[in-house]
């Protein structure tokens, strides 16, 4: 893989991790949202990634990643019996998001470290290109 193609690969990794971090932020921001029905309750979002394959190579080598979609969790919302709550339904239940903050924080740490790794690799590639260009200066 040429150094210049590495920019595209690492750029796609940075973009994917940015989506992942934004999704986690959205989930955490809505973790305690209350709703009057299960349908109205916020459901956790999860980005779905897919590999971008190099069409020029016959071996189908991967050259990046893209966000295929941001899927909505099918897990049911958390129901709590709170008959005095203004959003309680006829049975006295209030429905809360199915977001698990501890899992989201772990995912945020993972995404942050992946982003950091891709950013460091990008810096290394830039440094190697600059050093290569300086090789000819001494002649």
LUMVEXVEX-397676 format. One line per 5 residues: their letters; for each residue x, y, z of N, C-alpha, C. Coordinates in nm, 2 decimals. Layout:
<rs>
a	X:Y:Z:X:Y:Z:X:Y:Z; ...
</rs>
This chain:
<rs>
xxxxx	0.09:-0.12:0.00:0.00:0.00:0.00:0.09:0.12:0.00; 0.06:0.21:-0.09:0.15:0.34:-0.10:0.11:0.43:0.02; 0.21:0.51:0.05:0.19:0.61:0.16:0.07:0.70:0.14; 0.04:0.73:0.01:-0.07:0.82:-0.01:-0.20:0.75:0.01; -0.21:0.63:-0.02:-0.33:0.55:0.00:-0.36:0.54:0.15
xxxxx	-0.25:0.54:0.23:-0.26:0.53:0.38:-0.34:0.65:0.43; -0.33:0.76:0.37:-0.40:0.88:0.41:-0.55:0.85:0.41; -0.60:0.79:0.30:-0.74:0.76:0.28:-0.78:0.65:0.38; -0.70:0.55:0.40:-0.74:0.45:0.49:-0.75:0.50:0.64; -0.65:0.58:0.68:-0.65:0.63:0.81:-0.76:0.74:0.83
xxxxx	-0.78:0.81:0.72:-0.89:0.91:0.73:-1.02:0.85:0.74; -1.04:0.73:0.68:-1.17:0.66:0.70:-1.19:0.61:0.84; -1.07:0.57:0.90:-1.08:0.52:1.03:-1.11:0.63:1.13; -1.05:0.75:1.11:-1.08:0.86:1.19:-1.23:0.90:1.18; -1.28:0.90:1.06:-1.42:0.94:1.04:-1.51:0.84:1.11
xxxxx	-1.48:0.71:1.09:-1.56:0.61:1.16:-1.56:0.62:1.31; -1.45:0.65:1.37:-1.44:0.66:1.51:-1.51:0.79:1.56; -1.51:0.89:1.47:-1.58:1.01:1.51:-1.73:0.99:1.51; -1.78:0.91:1.42:-1.93:0.87:1.42:-1.96:0.79:1.55; -1.87:0.70:1.58:-1.88:0.62:1.70:-1.89:0.70:1.83
xxxxx	-1.80:0.80:1.84:-1.79:0.89:1.95:-1.92:0.97:1.96; -1.96:1.02:1.85:-2.09:1.10:1.84:-2.21:1.02:1.88; -2.21:0.90:1.84:-2.32:0.81:1.87:-2.33:0.78:2.02; -2.21:0.76:2.08:-2.20:0.74:2.23:-2.25:0.86:2.30; -2.20:0.98:2.25:-2.24:1.11:2.32:-2.39:1.12:2.31
xxxxx	-2.45:1.09:2.20:-2.60:1.10:2.19:-2.67:1.00:2.28; -2.62:0.88:2.29:-2.68:0.78:2.38:-2.67:0.83:2.52; -2.55:0.88:2.56:-2.54:0.92:2.70:-2.62:1.05:2.73; -2.64:1.13:2.64:-2.72:1.25:2.66:-2.87:1.21:2.68; -2.91:1.10:2.62:-3.05:1.06:2.63:-3.07:0.94:2.72
xxxxx	-2.97:0.91:2.80:-2.98:0.79:2.89:-3.09:0.80:2.99; -3.12:0.91:3.04:-3.23:0.92:3.14:-3.36:0.99:3.09; -3.38:0.99:2.96:-3.50:1.04:2.91:-3.62:0.96:2.94; -3.73:1.02:2.99:-3.85:0.95:3.02:-3.95:0.97:2.91; -4.04:0.87:2.90:-4.14:0.87:2.79:-4.27:0.80:2.85
xxxxx	-4.38:0.83:2.79:-4.51:0.78:2.83:-4.54:0.65:2.77; -4.47:0.60:2.67:-4.49:0.48:2.61:-4.36:0.41:2.56; -4.36:0.28:2.54:-4.24:0.21:2.50:-4.19:0.26:2.36; -4.29:0.30:2.28:-4.25:0.34:2.14:-4.19:0.48:2.14; -4.22:0.56:2.24:-4.17:0.70:2.25:-4.03:0.70:2.32
xxxxx	-3.99:0.60:2.39:-3.87:0.60:2.47:-3.75:0.60:2.37; -3.65:0.67:2.41:-3.52:0.67:2.33:-3.46:0.53:2.33; -3.41:0.49:2.22:-3.34:0.36:2.21:-3.20:0.39:2.17; -3.11:0.31:2.23:-2.96:0.33:2.20:-2.94:0.31:2.05; -2.84:0.39:2.00:-2.80:0.39:1.86:-2.66:0.32:1.86
xxxxx	-2.64:0.24:1.75:-2.51:0.17:1.74:-2.47:0.18:1.59; -2.34:0.24:1.57:-2.30:0.25:1.43:-2.26:0.11:1.38; -2.29:0.08:1.25:-2.26:-0.04:1.19:-2.15:-0.01:1.08; -2.04:-0.07:1.09:-1.93:-0.05:1.00:-1.91:-0.16:0.89; -1.86:-0.12:0.78:-1.83:-0.22:0.68:-1.69:-0.18:0.62
xxxxx	-1.62:-0.28:0.57:-1.49:-0.26:0.51:-1.51:-0.21:0.37; -1.42:-0.12:0.33:-1.42:-0.07:0.19:-1.31:-0.15:0.12; -1.35:-0.22:0.01:-1.26:-0.30:-0.06:-1.20:-0.23:-0.18; -1.08:-0.26:-0.21:-1.01:-0.20:-0.32:-1.05:-0.27:-0.45; -1.12:-0.20:-0.53:-1.17:-0.26:-0.66:-1.06:-0.29:-0.76
xxxxx	-0.95:-0.22:-0.75:-0.84:-0.24:-0.84:-0.76:-0.37:-0.81; -0.76:-0.41:-0.69:-0.69:-0.53:-0.65:-0.78:-0.65:-0.66; -0.73:-0.75:-0.72:-0.81:-0.87:-0.74:-0.83:-0.96:-0.61; -0.74:-0.93:-0.51:-0.75:-1.01:-0.39:-0.85:-0.95:-0.29; -0.92:-0.85:-0.33:-1.02:-0.79:-0.24:-0.97:-0.73:-0.11
xxxxx	-0.85:-0.68:-0.11:-0.79:-0.62:0.01:-0.87:-0.50:0.05; -0.88:-0.49:0.18:-0.95:-0.38:0.25:-0.86:-0.25:0.25; -0.92:-0.14:0.21:-0.85:-0.01:0.21:-0.92:0.09:0.30; -1.01:0.05:0.38:-1.07:0.15:0.47:-1.20:0.09:0.53; -1.27:0.18:0.60:-1.39:0.15:0.67:-1.49:0.26:0.64
xxxxx	-1.62:0.22:0.64:-1.72:0.32:0.62:-1.83:0.29:0.72; -1.91:0.39:0.75:-2.03:0.37:0.84:-2.14:0.33:0.74; -2.19:0.20:0.76:-2.29:0.15:0.68:-2.43:0.21:0.72; -2.45:0.22:0.85:-2.57:0.28:0.90:-2.56:0.30:1.05; -2.65:0.37:1.11:-2.65:0.38:1.26:-2.78:0.32:1.30
xxxxx	-2.77:0.20:1.35:-2.88:0.11:1.38:-2.94:0.15:1.52; -3.07:0.13:1.53:-3.14:0.15:1.66:-3.16:0.02:1.73; -3.12:0.02:1.86:-3.13:-0.11:1.94:-3.27:-0.16:1.94; -3.28:-0.29:1.94:-3.41:-0.36:1.94:-3.45:-0.40:2.09; -3.36:-0.37:2.18:-3.38:-0.41:2.32:-3.49:-0.32:2.37
xxxxx	-3.58:-0.37:2.45:-3.70:-0.29:2.50:-3.65:-0.19:2.60; -3.72:-0.08:2.61:-3.69:0.03:2.71:-3.72:-0.02:2.85; -3.66:0.04:2.95:-3.67:0.01:3.09:-3.81:0.07:3.14; -3.89:-0.01:3.20:-4.02:0.03:3.25:-4.01:0.04:3.40; -4.05:0.16:3.45:-4.06:0.18:3.60:-4.20:0.22:3.64
xxxxx	-4.24:0.16:3.75:-4.37:0.19:3.80:-4.36:0.32:3.88; -4.42:0.43:3.83:-4.42:0.56:3.89:-4.56:0.62:3.86; -4.66:0.58:3.94:-4.79:0.63:3.90:-4.81:0.78:3.92; -4.73:0.85:4.00:-4.74:0.99:4.02:-4.67:1.08:3.91; -4.59:1.01:3.83:-4.51:1.08:3.73:-4.60:1.14:3.62
xxxxx	-4.58:1.26:3.57:-4.67:1.32:3.47:-4.67:1.24:3.34; -4.57:1.16:3.31:-4.56:1.09:3.18:-4.61:0.94:3.20; -4.66:0.91:3.32:-4.70:0.77:3.34:-4.82:0.73:3.26; -4.82:0.61:3.21:-4.93:0.56:3.12:-5.04:0.52:3.21; -5.15:0.46:3.16:-5.27:0.42:3.23:-5.24:0.32:3.34
xxxxx	-5.14:0.24:3.32:-5.10:0.14:3.43:-5.00:0.20:3.53; -4.96:0.32:3.51:-4.86:0.38:3.60:-4.72:0.37:3.57; -4.69:0.32:3.45:-4.55:0.30:3.41:-4.49:0.42:3.33; -4.36:0.44:3.36:-4.29:0.54:3.28:-4.18:0.46:3.22; -4.15:0.49:3.09:-4.05:0.42:3.01:-3.92:0.50:2.99
xxxxx	-3.81:0.44:3.02:-3.68:0.50:3.01:-3.60:0.44:2.91; -3.50:0.51:2.86:-3.41:0.47:2.76:-3.34:0.33:2.79; -3.31:0.25:2.69:-3.24:0.13:2.71:-3.09:0.14:2.71; -3.04:0.27:2.72:-2.90:0.30:2.72:-2.84:0.25:2.85; -2.73:0.18:2.84:-2.65:0.14:2.96:-2.53:0.23:2.97
xxxxx	-2.53:0.33:3.06:-2.42:0.42:3.07:-2.28:0.36:3.08; -2.27:0.25:3.16:-2.14:0.19:3.18:-2.08:0.13:3.05; -2.17:0.07:2.98:-2.13:0.01:2.85:-2.09:0.12:2.75; -2.17:0.23:2.75:-2.14:0.34:2.67:-2.01:0.41:2.70; -1.97:0.42:2.83:-1.85:0.48:2.87:-1.73:0.39:2.82
xxxxx	-1.75:0.25:2.83:-1.64:0.16:2.79:-1.63:0.17:2.63; -1.74:0.19:2.56:-1.73:0.21:2.42:-1.67:0.34:2.38; -1.69:0.44:2.46:-1.63:0.57:2.44:-1.48:0.56:2.46; -1.43:0.49:2.56:-1.29:0.48:2.58:-1.23:0.40:2.46; -1.29:0.30:2.42:-1.24:0.22:2.31:-1.23:0.30:2.18
xxxxx	-1.34:0.37:2.15:-1.34:0.46:2.03:-1.23:0.57:2.04; -1.22:0.63:2.16:-1.12:0.73:2.18:-0.98:0.68:2.15; -0.95:0.56:2.20:-0.82:0.50:2.18:-0.80:0.46:2.04; -0.90:0.41:1.97:-0.89:0.38:1.83:-0.86:0.50:1.75; -0.93:0.61:1.78:-0.91:0.74:1.71:-0.77:0.79:1.73
xxxxx	-0.72:0.78:1.86:-0.58:0.82:1.89:-0.48:0.74:1.82; -0.50:0.61:1.81:-0.41:0.52:1.73:-0.40:0.56:1.59; -0.52:0.58:1.52:-0.52:0.62:1.38:-0.45:0.76:1.36; -0.48:0.85:1.45:-0.41:0.98:1.44:-0.26:0.97:1.46; -0.21:0.89:1.55:-0.07:0.87:1.56:-0.01:0.80:1.43
xxxxx	-0.08:0.70:1.38:-0.03:0.64:1.26:-0.03:0.74:1.14; -0.13:0.83:1.14:-0.13:0.93:1.03:-0.01:1.02:1.05; 0.02:1.06:1.17:0.14:1.14:1.20:0.27:1.07:1.16; 0.28:0.94:1.18:0.39:0.86:1.14:0.41:0.86:0.99; 0.30:0.84:0.92:0.31:0.84:0.77:0.36:0.97:0.72
xxxxx	0.30:1.08:0.78:0.35:1.21:0.73:0.50:1.23:0.76; 0.54:1.19:0.88:0.68:1.20:0.91:0.77:1.12:0.81; 0.73:1.00:0.78:0.81:0.92:0.69:0.81:0.98:0.55; 0.71:1.04:0.50:0.71:1.10:0.37:0.80:1.22:0.37; 0.80:1.30:0.48:0.88:1.42:0.49:1.03:1.38:0.50
xxxxx	1.06:1.27:0.57:1.20:1.22:0.57:1.24:1.17:0.44; 1.16:1.10:0.37:1.19:1.05:0.23:1.22:1.17:0.14; 1.14:1.28:0.15:1.16:1.39:0.06:1.30:1.46:0.10; 1.34:1.46:0.22:1.46:1.52:0.26:1.59:1.44:0.22; 1.57:1.32:0.19:1.68:1.23:0.14:1.76:1.29:0.03
xxxx	1.69:1.35:-0.06:1.75:1.41:-0.18:1.81:1.55:-0.16; 1.79:1.61:-0.04:1.84:1.74:-0.02:2.00:1.74:0.00; 2.05:1.63:0.05:2.19:1.63:0.08:2.28:1.62:-0.05; 2.23:1.59:-0.16:2.31:1.57:-0.28:2.35:1.70:-0.35
</rs>
